[in-house]
């Protein structure tokens, strides 16, 4: 049990250093719970329930791991729409949004749809900063 805690702490530290712990905390918490529960079932000789827990843990992993890919694609689209490089800060996002809004606004010959897309892109990027 002590070795498992040391390993979990090292994996947590490693993920934190890479900046992946907090965005994927739900993923790692679910997988960790499945591992602990499955290990306890195996320890008691309950192989079939342990296999079911392993299958549920794998399903959780696949379901949660797919979400960051969608979010990354959304962020890439928002950056492209605003003409920003990856890693742009809050000030750069606001500046790009203002400059794009100047031509996209309906008063300047743009459309309400363009304004809505630009604002959604800005909000998405600011929420992640």
C-alpha positions in Angstrom: 0.0 0.0 0.0 2.8 2.4 0.8 4.5 1.7 -2.5 1.3 2.4 -4.3 1.0 5.8 -2.6 4.6 6.7 -3.5 3.9 5.8 -7.1 0.7 7.8 -7.2 2.4 10.8 -5.7 5.2 10.6 -8.3 2.8 10.3 -11.1 0.8 13.2 -9.7 3.9 15.3 -9.5 5.0 14.4 -13.0 1.6 15.3 -14.4 1.6 18.6 -12.5 5.0 19.5 -13.9 3.8 18.8 -17.4 0.7 21.0 -16.8 -1.7 18.0 -17.4 -2.9 17.3 -13.9 -5.6 19.9 -13.4 -7.1 19.8 -16.9 -7.4 16.0 -16.7 -8.1 15.6 -12.9 -11.4 14.0 -13.5 -9.8 11.4 -15.9 -7.0 10.5 -13.4 -9.3 10.4 -10.4 -11.7 8.0 -12.2 -8.9 5.8 -13.4 -7.2 5.8 -9.9 -10.5 4.9 -8.2 -11.0 2.0 -10.7 -7.4 0.8 -10.1 -7.8 0.8 -6.3 -11.2 -0.8 -6.4 -10.1 -3.4 -8.9 -7.0 -4.3 -6.9 -9.1 -4.7 -3.7 -11.4 -7.1 -5.6 -8.5 -9.1 -7.0 -7.0 -9.3 -3.5 -10.2 -10.9 -2.3 -10.2 -13.4 -5.2 -13.1 -11.8 -7.0 -11.9 -12.0 -10.6 -15.1 -11.4 -12.5 -16.1 -8.2 -10.6 -12.4 -7.0 -10.9 -12.7 -7.5 -14.7 -15.9 -5.5 -14.8 -14.3 -2.7 -12.8 -11.3 -2.8 -15.2 -13.7 -2.6 -18.2 -15.5 0.4 -16.5 -12.2 2.1 -15.8 -11.1 1.6 -19.4 -14.5 3.0 -20.6 -14.0 6.0 -18.3 -10.5 6.5 -19.7 -11.7 6.5 -23.3 -14.6 8.8 -22.6 -12.6 11.4 -20.7 -9.5 11.2 -22.9 -11.6 12.1 -26.0 -12.7 15.4 -24.4 -9.4 17.3 -24.4 -9.0 16.5 -28.1 -12.3 18.1 -28.9 -11.4 21.1 -26.7 -8.0 21.4 -28.3 -9.6 21.5 -31.7 -12.1 24.2 -30.5 -9.2 26.2 -29.2 -7.2 25.9 -32.4 -10.3 27.0 -34.4 -10.7 30.0 -32.1 -7.1 31.0 -32.4 -7.3 30.7 -36.2 -10.5 32.8 -36.3 -8.8 35.6 -34.3 -5.5 35.2 -36.1 -3.5 34.4 -33.0 -0.6 32.1 -32.3 -0.8 29.3 -29.8 -0.1 30.5 -26.3 -1.4 34.0 -26.8 -2.0 35.9 -23.6 -5.2 37.7 -22.4 -4.2 41.1 -23.8 -3.4 39.7 -27.2 -6.7 37.9 -27.3 -8.6 41.1 -26.4 -6.6 43.2 -29.0 -7.2 40.6 -31.8 -10.9 40.5 -30.9 -11.3 44.3 -31.0 -9.5 44.5 -34.4 -11.6 41.7 -35.9 -14.8 43.2 -34.5 -14.1 46.5 -36.1 -14.7 44.9 -39.5 -17.1 42.1 -38.5 -19.7 44.4 -36.7 -23.0 44.9 -38.6 -22.4 48.7 -38.5 -19.2 48.2 -40.5 -20.8 45.9 -43.1 -20.3 42.6 -41.2 -22.9 40.2 -39.9 -24.4 39.3 -36.5 -23.2 35.7 -37.1 -19.6 36.9 -37.5 -19.9 38.9 -34.3 -21.2 35.9 -32.5 -18.5 33.6 -33.7 -15.7 36.1 -32.8 -17.2 36.7 -29.4 -17.5 32.9 -28.7 -13.9 32.4 -29.8 -12.7 35.2 -27.5 -14.7 33.8 -24.6 -13.4 30.3 -25.1 -9.8 31.5 -25.2 -10.2 33.8 -22.2 -11.8 31.0 -20.2 -8.7 28.9 -20.7 -6.2 31.6 -19.6 
